[in-house]
Amino acid sequence: LPAVIDATVKSLKKAGFSAWEKLYLKPVQSKDSVAQFKYKTRREIIDEGYSIVLNIGDQNSDMVNGLAEVSVLLPNPFYSQSSS
């Protein structure tokens, strides 16, 4: 698991993000779905007194119960399905 954390931190820094207070990663042993984990994590952030002003994701589950002022669904061709 530390390799996953290290890879995530490396990717964030490469993208220009170097200062954060917390990094939330779904524990491997968690029985929650990804959508449940994301919702619970957003709820925890709000309960700590923060406001989520923008939620960005590339999956419909990212938008469910977003708990943000604005949610933006980004296109991702890897998740789209052909209708033919």
Backbone as numpy.savetxt, mean C-alpha at the origin, in Angstrom:
# Nx Ny Nz CAx CAy CAz Cx Cy Cz
12.96 -13.06 5.25 12.15 -11.85 5.25 12.99 -10.58 5.25
14.11 -10.52 5.98 14.92 -9.29 5.92 15.34 -8.92 4.50
15.53 -9.90 3.62 15.89 -9.59 2.23 14.78 -8.82 1.54
13.53 -9.16 1.85 12.39 -8.44 1.27 12.37 -7.00 1.77
12.60 -6.84 3.06 12.64 -5.49 3.64 13.78 -4.70 3.03
14.95 -5.30 2.94 16.11 -4.62 2.35 15.84 -4.21 0.90
15.22 -5.09 0.13 14.92 -4.79 -1.28 13.91 -3.65 -1.37
12.93 -3.64 -0.48 11.93 -2.58 -0.48 12.56 -1.24 -0.14
13.39 -1.22 0.89 14.07 0.01 1.29 14.98 0.51 0.17
15.69 -0.40 -0.46 16.58 -0.02 -1.57 15.77 0.59 -2.72
14.63 -0.01 -3.05 13.78 0.52 -4.13 13.24 1.89 -3.79
12.80 2.07 -2.54 12.29 3.38 -2.11 13.37 4.45 -2.22
14.56 4.13 -1.75 15.65 5.11 -1.80 16.03 5.43 -3.25
16.04 4.40 -4.11 16.36 4.62 -5.52 15.33 5.54 -6.17
14.09 5.48 -5.71 13.01 6.32 -6.25 13.00 7.71 -5.62
13.92 7.95 -4.69 14.04 9.28 -4.10 13.39 9.44 -2.73
12.87 8.36 -2.17 12.26 8.41 -0.85 13.28 7.93 0.18
13.68 8.82 1.07 14.72 8.42 2.03 14.35 8.72 3.48
13.24 9.40 3.70 12.86 9.74 5.06 11.41 9.34 5.32
11.23 8.35 6.16 9.89 7.95 6.55 9.95 7.54 8.02
8.79 7.60 8.66 8.73 7.23 10.07 8.44 5.75 10.25
7.60 5.21 9.37 7.24 3.80 9.46 7.12 3.23 8.06
7.41 1.96 7.97 7.24 1.22 6.72 6.37 0.02 7.04
5.21 -0.05 6.40 4.27 -1.13 6.68 4.39 -2.20 5.62
4.71 -3.42 6.04 4.77 -4.56 5.13 3.91 -5.67 5.72
3.12 -6.32 4.88 2.24 -7.38 5.36 3.10 -8.56 5.84
2.94 -8.94 7.10 3.70 -10.09 7.60 3.36 -11.37 6.84
4.35 -12.17 6.56 4.15 -13.41 5.81 3.15 -14.31 6.53
3.21 -14.34 7.85 2.34 -15.24 8.61 0.92 -14.70 8.79
0.65 -13.49 8.32 -0.68 -12.89 8.47 -1.72 -13.68 7.70
-2.87 -13.91 8.33 -3.97 -14.60 7.67 -4.89 -13.62 6.94
-4.65 -12.33 7.11 -5.45 -11.31 6.42 -5.16 -11.32 4.93
-6.18 -11.00 4.15 -5.95 -10.78 2.72 -5.16 -9.47 2.59
-4.64 -9.22 1.42 -3.91 -7.96 1.19 -4.85 -6.78 1.41
-6.08 -6.88 0.91 -7.05 -5.79 1.09 -7.34 -5.55 2.57
-7.49 -6.62 3.34 -7.74 -6.48 4.79 -6.54 -5.82 5.47
-5.34 -6.26 5.11 -4.13 -5.69 5.71 -4.04 -4.20 5.40
-4.30 -3.83 4.15 -4.21 -2.42 3.77 -5.24 -1.59 4.54
-6.46 -2.10 4.66 -7.50 -1.38 5.39 -7.10 -1.20 6.85
-6.68 -2.29 7.50 -6.29 -2.22 8.92 -5.12 -1.25 9.12
-4.19 -1.25 8.18 -3.04 -0.35 8.29 -3.46 1.10 8.14
-4.33 1.39 7.18 -4.84 2.76 7.03 -5.61 3.19 8.28
-6.42 2.29 8.81 -7.19 2.58 10.02 -6.24 2.90 11.18
-5.15 2.14 11.32 -4.14 2.37 12.37 -3.51 3.75 12.20
-3.18 4.12 10.98 -2.57 5.42 10.71 -3.53 6.54 11.11
-4.80 6.40 10.75 -5.80 7.40 11.11 -6.00 7.45 12.61
-6.03 6.29 13.25 -6.21 6.23 14.70 -5.04 6.88 15.45
-3.87 6.95 14.81 -2.71 7.62 15.41 -2.79 9.14 15.24
-3.85 9.62 14.57 -4.06 11.05 14.45 -3.67 11.66 13.11
-3.26 10.83 12.18 -2.88 11.31 10.86 -4.09 11.32 9.93
-4.02 12.12 8.89 -5.01 12.11 7.81 -4.33 11.56 6.57
-5.01 10.70 5.87 -4.50 10.19 4.60 -5.11 11.06 3.51
-4.31 11.89 2.91 -4.84 12.82 1.91 -4.86 12.22 0.52
-3.98 11.24 0.25 -3.92 10.65 -1.09 -3.59 9.17 -0.98
-4.39 8.37 -1.64 -4.18 6.94 -1.71 -4.00 6.60 -3.19
-2.86 6.01 -3.53 -2.57 5.65 -4.92 -2.33 4.15 -4.99
-2.97 3.50 -5.95 -2.77 2.07 -6.11 -3.06 1.63 -7.52
-2.68 0.39 -7.82 -2.91 -0.12 -9.17 -3.84 -1.33 -9.18
-4.50 -1.59 -8.06 -5.44 -2.69 -7.97 -6.75 -2.17 -7.37
-7.86 -2.75 -7.81 -9.14 -2.33 -7.27 -9.18 -2.46 -5.75
-8.51 -3.47 -5.21 -8.51 -3.65 -3.75 -7.83 -2.48 -3.04
-7.00 -1.75 -3.75 -6.35 -0.56 -3.16 -7.35 0.55 -2.92
-8.47 0.51 -3.62 -9.45 1.59 -3.54 -10.57 1.29 -2.54
-10.74 0.03 -2.15 -11.82 -0.36 -1.25 -11.54 0.19 0.15
-12.52 0.91 0.69 -12.37 1.49 2.03 -11.05 2.26 2.15
-10.73 3.04 1.13 -9.45 3.73 1.07 -9.14 4.62 2.25
-10.18 5.14 2.89 -10.00 6.00 4.07 -9.12 7.20 3.76
-9.12 7.63 2.52 -8.32 8.78 2.11 -9.24 9.84 1.53
-8.75 11.07 1.54 -9.54 12.16 0.95 -9.69 11.96 -0.56
-8.63 11.48 -1.21 -8.65 11.22 -2.65 -7.96 9.88 -2.90
-8.55 9.06 -3.75 -7.94 7.80 -4.16 -7.78 7.80 -5.67
-6.63 7.33 -6.14 -6.33 7.31 -7.57 -5.93 5.89 -7.96
-6.66 5.34 -8.92 -6.36 4.01 -9.44 -5.49 4.17 -10.68
-4.27 3.69 -10.61 -3.34 3.78 -11.73 -3.52 2.59 -12.66
-3.38 2.80 -13.96 -3.47 1.67 -14.88 -2.26 0.75 -14.73
-2.51 -0.55 -14.82 -1.43 -1.50 -14.75 -1.77 -2.64 -15.71
-1.06 -2.74 -16.82 -1.39 -3.75 -17.83 -1.21 -5.19 -17.33
-0.45 -5.40 -16.27 -0.26 -6.74 -15.74 -1.51 -7.25 -15.04
-2.40 -6.34 -14.60 -3.61 -6.73 -13.89 -4.84 -6.66 -14.77
-4.74 -6.02 -15.93 -5.93 -5.90 -16.79 -6.19 -7.23 -17.46
-7.47 -7.47 -17.74 -7.86 -8.72 -18.40 -8.51 -8.39 -19.73
-8.21 -9.16 -20.71 -8.79 -8.97 -22.03 -10.23 -9.44 -22.03
-11.07 -8.71 -22.76 -12.48 -9.10 -22.85 -12.73 -10.02 -24.04
-11.69 -10.38 -24.76 -11.89 -11.24 -25.93 -11.64 -12.69 -25.62
